[in-house]
């Protein structure tokens, strides 16, 4: 009898000590989905709206196990807006049996955690927030198709973001003389209908504004994602359109020839009282639209109302730190020759003298401190002995965000040399911010490129040693995210070897229709107070659509306005000089009630630094690692915890590890079966121990 009991015990041990390996099934959409519906009750949705959906599921006959997962792949007409959001999963008896999570790869992952020894489950997942219109959503009805256990099922929702054929948005800024202006942008034929003739009429009736004649620009435009567009080619009058201007506005006619084409019409109004730009005054503007069309479309009319409130826009000069500037004076003939005793006056952007009779020292430098935020320029009063006076204005900005000195350079030609110079400043046409990274060819009358220059962190570029003659300034590369400007002719004469600074404006290439904004600042990791200028970042939506490209300014800042609620990421697409390109995606989420989410902060390592080598070895492909700083609460991570620094949002860490030949995930989870096996093993050991004990005692 003892032998039989021992044999049974050995068998128990053989079977129970064999590793309990459970295959966790990963079900796809149609394996468990029995039906779904758009369940929020809305008759239409805007691009920033949530779309409520109820998913019905049925696991009859599947024998679900703890650790099993179910992945619902959303079609491109829907998108996950808040990845990382999780909520409990209930069965039909209202018991919690797992969790459901929204993922940035446009899927929903359901993980079953309390289904052991229970069968034939059914239930529903009701998601009313976190899902919105997708990248392939169109104006009007959108079909949502999902596979179910009974075949494909469809439902529809209506997208009403562009039910109007024209919309208007205004931005407050300054003109070249520092006067407050509003740049208005009309989106015309938003639904890209096949119209023949398009007529736009805009006449200013608000007494707080005056129309600026000659300011109208027209671009072909196209959608890049719902609510986001880009300007394509610029139209020319009278070839592409005709315009009749009056003192109060304009009448514009575009020959569309039946094309499915949207247009962006941009123009400027001047604010009559400068105080109204900052005291909360609301400026209103109305425009009307009419068109002709062939076939069933026929003629039609529409309108757009726009408004902007003074004090809502910010640009340079919004900080409170006092800054400084260092001017360095050199010979145009030899960069290595510093020039002492050059006398300059310093002006603000209103043309008022801030300091006068500033003289370069033996090192050719002038150092001015204690400057409040704003735009300034130096102008030479007296040249050094043996050199000609250079009348070019030397422009720069004090941002109020840093105490690091701004560096500018000036050069003079020697006496007796009839050589001139050109100064070019590059500006945002709406905000008047200076733009770094614009590149120009200086072309002589024979078509020869005699100089190639680029704007620095102050938005200015200089060309020296130019003989008397006529030149063409041709922009070869626009700053990141901007449209190239048109060619400009300029003359250098014996009487004017240094013409006044030439201002060239650029329009943003892309835009959005929202009221939200995001700011990013890039720092040098070896000195956390030094911003890094000239880094180019592309902004992507959650589906990987590129929306715009922007560059950091002299303090390492960049800002994107007019954004809609949703989830986005920045990716560095061009590294600044002295730095490697950073492959990390900087993720952030804008909620409906956010106006500005705070500042995204990223720290990058200079080429050759110890930290640079360590990062390349340890984290070559890691996403995240950057933070959002809320100026009101520096310790708060955007107030919501939507940024996960330890996980790549495009490839979320699954709730399992390993794989098997049949593509099912395998895991060694502490499941109920494994716990029972351990208990039986212990019982078997006790039986064997007792048998041995009694046999010895009997002996």
Order of alpha helices (4+ residues) and beta strands (2+ residues): alpha-beta-beta-alpha-beta-beta-beta-beta-beta-beta-beta-beta-beta-beta-beta-beta-beta-beta-beta-beta-beta-beta-beta-beta-beta-beta-beta-beta-beta-beta-beta-beta-beta-beta-beta-beta-beta-beta-beta-beta-beta-beta-beta-beta-beta-beta-beta-beta-beta-alpha-beta-beta-alpha
